[in-house]
Amino acid sequence: MVLVRLIDLLVMGVKVLGGRTRVNPVFRFGLWVAVLSTLAAGVAVLGFLLVLLQQYLDDMA
């Protein structure tokens, strides 16, 4: 049941970001900032993990 609620929130968020649901433009902008910040943080974590993997593999050789 929790998964259904999470999917429902995701669908509502996509509708807001896509412009299908009329909301305050400040809210839409803030939601875009949150999505892009999360994406940037994910890319940063992936890069950090790749650097750790490279260091680990260099130490093995």
PyMOL CGO cylinders between C-alpha atoms (Angstrom):
from pymol import cmd
from pymol.cgo import CYLINDER

trace = [
    CYLINDER, 0.00, 0.00, 0.00, 2.92, 2.32, 0.72, 0.3, 1, 1, 1, 1, 1, 1,
    CYLINDER, 2.92, 2.32, 0.72, 4.31, 1.63, -2.75, 0.3, 1, 1, 1, 1, 1, 1,
    CYLINDER, 4.31, 1.63, -2.75, 1.00, 2.67, -4.31, 0.3, 1, 1, 1, 1, 1, 1,
    CYLINDER, 1.00, 2.67, -4.31, 1.12, 5.97, -2.41, 0.3, 1, 1, 1, 1, 1, 1,
    CYLINDER, 1.12, 5.97, -2.41, 4.72, 6.59, -3.51, 0.3, 1, 1, 1, 1, 1, 1,
    CYLINDER, 4.72, 6.59, -3.51, 3.83, 5.93, -7.13, 0.3, 1, 1, 1, 1, 1, 1,
    CYLINDER, 3.83, 5.93, -7.13, 0.85, 8.26, -6.80, 0.3, 1, 1, 1, 1, 1, 1,
    CYLINDER, 0.85, 8.26, -6.80, 3.11, 11.03, -5.44, 0.3, 1, 1, 1, 1, 1, 1,
    CYLINDER, 3.11, 11.03, -5.44, 5.56, 10.45, -8.28, 0.3, 1, 1, 1, 1, 1, 1,
    CYLINDER, 5.56, 10.45, -8.28, 2.80, 10.75, -10.87, 0.3, 1, 1, 1, 1, 1, 1,
    CYLINDER, 2.80, 10.75, -10.87, 1.52, 13.94, -9.27, 0.3, 1, 1, 1, 1, 1, 1,
    CYLINDER, 1.52, 13.94, -9.27, 5.05, 15.37, -9.27, 0.3, 1, 1, 1, 1, 1, 1,
    CYLINDER, 5.05, 15.37, -9.27, 5.52, 14.56, -12.94, 0.3, 1, 1, 1, 1, 1, 1,
    CYLINDER, 5.52, 14.56, -12.94, 2.21, 16.25, -13.75, 0.3, 1, 1, 1, 1, 1, 1,
    CYLINDER, 2.21, 16.25, -13.75, 3.31, 19.38, -11.87, 0.3, 1, 1, 1, 1, 1, 1,
    CYLINDER, 3.31, 19.38, -11.87, 6.72, 19.44, -13.55, 0.3, 1, 1, 1, 1, 1, 1,
    CYLINDER, 6.72, 19.44, -13.55, 5.17, 18.87, -16.96, 0.3, 1, 1, 1, 1, 1, 1,
    CYLINDER, 5.17, 18.87, -16.96, 2.67, 21.69, -16.57, 0.3, 1, 1, 1, 1, 1, 1,
    CYLINDER, 2.67, 21.69, -16.57, -0.47, 19.56, -16.65, 0.3, 1, 1, 1, 1, 1, 1,
    CYLINDER, -0.47, 19.56, -16.65, -1.43, 20.60, -13.12, 0.3, 1, 1, 1, 1, 1, 1,
    CYLINDER, -1.43, 20.60, -13.12, -1.82, 24.32, -12.43, 0.3, 1, 1, 1, 1, 1, 1,
    CYLINDER, -1.82, 24.32, -12.43, 0.24, 25.32, -9.41, 0.3, 1, 1, 1, 1, 1, 1,
    CYLINDER, 0.24, 25.32, -9.41, 2.10, 28.36, -8.20, 0.3, 1, 1, 1, 1, 1, 1,
    CYLINDER, 2.10, 28.36, -8.20, 5.09, 29.01, -10.52, 0.3, 1, 1, 1, 1, 1, 1,
    CYLINDER, 5.09, 29.01, -10.52, 7.37, 29.39, -7.49, 0.3, 1, 1, 1, 1, 1, 1,
    CYLINDER, 7.37, 29.39, -7.49, 6.40, 25.89, -6.36, 0.3, 1, 1, 1, 1, 1, 1,
    CYLINDER, 6.40, 25.89, -6.36, 7.08, 24.48, -9.85, 0.3, 1, 1, 1, 1, 1, 1,
    CYLINDER, 7.08, 24.48, -9.85, 10.48, 26.23, -9.96, 0.3, 1, 1, 1, 1, 1, 1,
    CYLINDER, 10.48, 26.23, -9.96, 11.35, 24.91, -6.50, 0.3, 1, 1, 1, 1, 1, 1,
    CYLINDER, 11.35, 24.91, -6.50, 10.39, 21.40, -7.54, 0.3, 1, 1, 1, 1, 1, 1,
    CYLINDER, 10.39, 21.40, -7.54, 12.62, 21.65, -10.62, 0.3, 1, 1, 1, 1, 1, 1,
    CYLINDER, 12.62, 21.65, -10.62, 15.49, 22.88, -8.44, 0.3, 1, 1, 1, 1, 1, 1,
    CYLINDER, 15.49, 22.88, -8.44, 14.98, 19.93, -6.09, 0.3, 1, 1, 1, 1, 1, 1,
    CYLINDER, 14.98, 19.93, -6.09, 14.93, 17.41, -8.96, 0.3, 1, 1, 1, 1, 1, 1,
    CYLINDER, 14.93, 17.41, -8.96, 18.04, 18.86, -10.60, 0.3, 1, 1, 1, 1, 1, 1,
    CYLINDER, 18.04, 18.86, -10.60, 19.88, 19.04, -7.26, 0.3, 1, 1, 1, 1, 1, 1,
    CYLINDER, 19.88, 19.04, -7.26, 19.10, 15.40, -6.60, 0.3, 1, 1, 1, 1, 1, 1,
    CYLINDER, 19.10, 15.40, -6.60, 20.34, 14.49, -10.06, 0.3, 1, 1, 1, 1, 1, 1,
    CYLINDER, 20.34, 14.49, -10.06, 23.57, 16.45, -9.53, 0.3, 1, 1, 1, 1, 1, 1,
    CYLINDER, 23.57, 16.45, -9.53, 24.12, 14.79, -6.15, 0.3, 1, 1, 1, 1, 1, 1,
    CYLINDER, 24.12, 14.79, -6.15, 23.65, 11.37, -7.76, 0.3, 1, 1, 1, 1, 1, 1,
    CYLINDER, 23.65, 11.37, -7.76, 26.22, 12.15, -10.44, 0.3, 1, 1, 1, 1, 1, 1,
    CYLINDER, 26.22, 12.15, -10.44, 28.66, 13.39, -7.78, 0.3, 1, 1, 1, 1, 1, 1,
    CYLINDER, 28.66, 13.39, -7.78, 28.24, 10.20, -5.74, 0.3, 1, 1, 1, 1, 1, 1,
    CYLINDER, 28.24, 10.20, -5.74, 28.73, 8.07, -8.85, 0.3, 1, 1, 1, 1, 1, 1,
    CYLINDER, 28.73, 8.07, -8.85, 31.93, 9.96, -9.68, 0.3, 1, 1, 1, 1, 1, 1,
    CYLINDER, 31.93, 9.96, -9.68, 33.19, 9.56, -6.12, 0.3, 1, 1, 1, 1, 1, 1,
    CYLINDER, 33.19, 9.56, -6.12, 32.53, 5.82, -6.22, 0.3, 1, 1, 1, 1, 1, 1,
    CYLINDER, 32.53, 5.82, -6.22, 34.36, 5.53, -9.53, 0.3, 1, 1, 1, 1, 1, 1,
    CYLINDER, 34.36, 5.53, -9.53, 37.39, 7.29, -8.03, 0.3, 1, 1, 1, 1, 1, 1,
    CYLINDER, 37.39, 7.29, -8.03, 37.31, 4.90, -5.07, 0.3, 1, 1, 1, 1, 1, 1,
    CYLINDER, 37.31, 4.90, -5.07, 37.08, 1.94, -7.44, 0.3, 1, 1, 1, 1, 1, 1,
    CYLINDER, 37.08, 1.94, -7.44, 40.05, 3.21, -9.44, 0.3, 1, 1, 1, 1, 1, 1,
    CYLINDER, 40.05, 3.21, -9.44, 42.13, 3.65, -6.28, 0.3, 1, 1, 1, 1, 1, 1,
    CYLINDER, 42.13, 3.65, -6.28, 41.18, 0.16, -5.11, 0.3, 1, 1, 1, 1, 1, 1,
    CYLINDER, 41.18, 0.16, -5.11, 42.11, -1.39, -8.44, 0.3, 1, 1, 1, 1, 1, 1,
    CYLINDER, 42.11, -1.39, -8.44, 45.42, 0.54, -8.54, 0.3, 1, 1, 1, 1, 1, 1,
    CYLINDER, 45.42, 0.54, -8.54, 46.31, -0.77, -5.08, 0.3, 1, 1, 1, 1, 1, 1,
    CYLINDER, 46.31, -0.77, -5.08, 45.71, -4.34, -6.22, 0.3, 1, 1, 1, 1, 1, 1,
    CYLINDER, 45.71, -4.34, -6.22, 48.22, -4.07, -9.06, 0.3, 1, 1, 1, 1, 1, 1,
]
cmd.load_cgo(trace, "trace")
